[in-house]
Amino acid sequence: MQTLVTGGTGFLGHHVARMLLAQGDAVRLMGRDFSAVADVLAAGAMPITMDLRDAAAVAAACEGSEIVYHIGAKSEPWGRRADFFAINVGGTAAVIAGCQRHAVRRLVYVSSPSVVFDGRDQINATEAVAYPRHFASVYSLTKKLGEDRVNAARDSLETVILRPKAIFGPGDRALLPRLIAAARRGRLPQIGDGRNRVDLTYVANVAHALRLAGTAPAAVGHTYTITNDAYPVLWDVIRQALAHLGLSTALRRVPLGAALAAAGLLEASSTVTGREPTLTRYSASILGRTQTYDIGAARRDLGYSPIVSLADGIARTLATMEGMGL
């Protein structure tokens, strides 16, 4: 099967490409820097150097594909609002246009549970949770607008939306590594009471879910949340990682309200300086609130269940981080 993976040079895209190649697919990777994916190129993946902001080129790249996995996005906690819109909304529109123009059979779009996060605790939330009136970040807003465009294309294209929660694993440079880096600088406080549970998802499980979403007949036109279905206490996991790396687990405790207030001031300062704030209101909420999700729909329609347990995923990730000196 001929497939195209946007964001193929990134953390998740790399893992998806490896899984698709292993099942015999012909894989093309869209991205900008292929230095980190030499293994999949050696295994036969074809590189397509491209920026999602180049709408005409993105649309043309879809030619010849039966399935497009649209993973590419701007997902940093901070950045220019215009860039989030250009990449996450404009880039998605370009991918959809390319799929429609070149008779791609199915588009699998990677979104995020943050599109329904309103800053309050979410417990066992399903895909039926409504979008909030106010989004927690510009990233969340633009991913929601991407969902809107995918859903609007359902009459002309098979579409599936996946919302994986808090992806981690070997190769991750965002989730645990950012927290570890802050801890090494002595700038990682525990936000909230430390009892909040958060679904984490090992990257191989997300790649597995994407592969299933590419072919499952019942998935067409639907949205699915993907997790490890384990919902650990987040700060227990963070302290486990710190202890494994020989770092102090005695973290200063900051009430969530105070963290949100401080983050607001840091964001205001960053709009002047242009530098990324050390904490955003969105990040504070993510670290201090409970966020657990019901994956019953994915189990039913995709036949999804985690192929790597949370404990094994954490162990593999920590071993990789230790080997890299993180």
C-alpha positions, 0 to 999 in steps of 0.5 A, a space after each residue: 500500500 502506498 502511504 504518505 506520512 506528513 511530519 514523518 521526520 518527527 517523533 511520532 512520524 518516525 515511529 509510524 513510518 517504521 511500523 508501516 514499513 514493517 508491514 510492507 507499505 511503500 512509505 513517503 515521508 514529508 518533512 524538513 530535516 531527515 537527519 534523525 530518520 536515517 534508519 527508515 530511509 535505509 529501510 526504503 522510505 522516500 523523503 519529500 522535503 517540504 514545509 506544510 506552509 507550501 500549500 501547492 507543494 503539499 497538495 501535489 505530494 499527496 499524488 499516488 497515495 492510498 492513505 495519508 497520515 497527517 501527523 505534521 503540526 506545530 505543537 510547541 507550548 509557545 510560538 507565533 500565533 500566525 505560525 500555529 494557524 499557517 501550519 496547523 490550519 493552513 497545512 491541514 487544508 492543503 493536505 485535504 485539498 491534495 487528498 481530494 485532488 488526487 483521489 486518496 482513499 483515506 486521510 487519518 488526521 492526528 489531533 489532540 485531546 487538548 481540543 476539548 480541555 477547558 482547564 478543569 479536571 476531565 475524568 473518563 472523558 469520551 469523544 462526545 465532550 463538547 469543544 470549550 468556549 475558550 481554548 486553553 492554548 492557540 495550539 488547541 484552537 488550531 488543532 480544533 480548526 483542523 478537525 473542523 476542516 477534516 470533518 467538512 471533507 467527509 463527503 468526499 474523502 474517508 476521514 478518521 481523527 485520532 486524539 492521542 494523549 501525552 505521547 512519550 517514548 524513545 525519541 521524545 524531545 518534548 514531554 519528559 525531556 523538558 521536565 527533566 531539563 527543568 529539574 536539572 536547572 532546579 526549576 521544576 516545581 510540583 504544580 497542584 496537590 500532586 494527586 492528579 491522574 493523567 493518561 500517558 500514551 507510549 508512542 508505539 501504541 499511538 503508531 499502532 492505533 494509526 495503522 489500525 485507523 488506516 484500514 478499519 471500516 467502522 472508523 470512517 467519519 469518526 474521532 477516537 481518543 488514544 491512551 495507554 488506558 492506565 491513568 497514573 498519578 502524573 507526579 508519581 511518574 515524574 518522580 520515578 523518572 527523576 529518581 531513575 536519573 539520580 535527580 532530587 524528587 523533593 520538589 517545591 509545591 506550588 498551588 495551581 492557582 498561583 502557578 496559573 497567575 505566575 504563568 500569565 505574567 511570564 506570558 505577558 513578558 514573553 510577548 515583549 521579549 519574544 522568548 519562550 516563557 518558562 511556564 505557560 498557563 496551558 502547561 500549568 493546567 496540564 501538569 496540575 489537572 486530572 485528565 483521563 479518557 475513555 478509549 472504549 470507542 477505539 477498542 470497539 471500532 479500531 480493535 485497538 488496545 495498547 501493545 506496550 504497557 505503561 510500565 514497560 513504556 516508561 522503563 524503555 523511555 528512561 533507559 533511552 534517556 539515561 543512555 543519551 545523558 538526559 
